[in-house]
Amino acid sequence: MEDAYSVLCQIRAVNKVFRRACSQVILLNHKIEDAKTRYDRARAVRRLSFRYSNRLKLTSLEGVRNLIYEHACVKCEEIEALQAKLRQLTGGVYDFTESDGSESEGNLSE
């Protein structure tokens, strides 16, 4: 049987991965916007060779973004499951609003 502290450590570790995935999705969204702008310019001047290469880049960026987004969704579900487990272990007295991962100790209410 796991204790509350080990579950809290797992939550923090998974939360770190989740936050990193979210920041990567945001970064990829910006890169996709730039690639769309380049593609639209190439389409406006009817440069087929540039349109093709920009379309390939855009498609690959969108694929990677979708993959990382799915990974973030899985991590979010893991966090929710671990939070439910922690509530069960502590009798529902743990306050998740105060823990942001930067503190070194868990916040168990009494």
N, C-alpha and C positions, 0 to 999 in steps of 0.2 A: 504494500500500500504506500502510495506517495504522500508526502507531507505537503503542507501549504507552501512552504518556502521553495521546494523544488518545482512545483507547478508555477509559482510566481516567476522563477528564473526562466522557465520554458516560455512563459508569456512574453517576457522581456526579450528573449532571443528571437522569437518568431516575429514580434513587433518590429524589431530592428530590420529584419529581412523584408517585412511588409513595407516599411517606410522607404527603404532603398528601392524596392520595386516601383512604388508610387512615384518617386523622384525620377526614375528612369522612364516611366510612361510620360511624365510631363516633358522631359527632355526630348523624347522621341516625337511627341506632338509638335514641338517647335521645329524639329528637323523635317517633319512631314509638311508643315506649312511652308517652309523654305523650298522644299522640293516641288510642291504644288505650284508655287509662284514661278519657279524656273520652267516647269512643264507648260504652264499657261503662256509664258512669254514665247517659248518655242512653238507652241501651237498658233499663236497670233501671227508670227512671221513665217509660218509654214515650213519650218525646218524639220523635216521628217527624221533625220538622223539624231538630232538632239531630243526630239520628242520621244523616240524609242528608248534611248539611254536614260532619260529622265523618268520615263514611265517605269522602267525596270527598277530604278532606284526607289521610286515612290512605292512600288508594290512590295519590295523587300522590306522597306522601313515599316510599312503598315503591318506586314506579317510578323515582324519582330515585336512591334508594339502590342499586337493582339496576343502574342505568346506571353509576353511579360505581364500583360493585364490579367490573363487567366491565372498566371502564377500568383499574382497579388490577391486575386479572389480566393484561391485555395488557402493562402496564408491567413486571410481574413477569417475564413471559416474555422481554421485551426485555432486562431485567437479566441473566437467566440466559444468554441468547445472547451478550451482550457479555462476560460473565465467561468463557464458554467461548472466545470469541475472544481475550481477554486471556491466558488460560492457553496458548492455542496460540502467541501471539506471544512470550510469555516462556518458553516451554518448560515450563510447568506449575509454575513456582517462585513464583508470586504468592500471597500469603497474604491471603485476603479477610476473615479474622476481625479483623484489626487495622485495616482501613479502615472508618471509619464516616461519612465525608463531612466531618468537621470538621477534618481535617488538610489542610495545604496541599500536601504532597508525597506521592507514591505510595510504597508500601512494597514495594520489590522485594527479595526475598531473594537472597543470593549464594551 
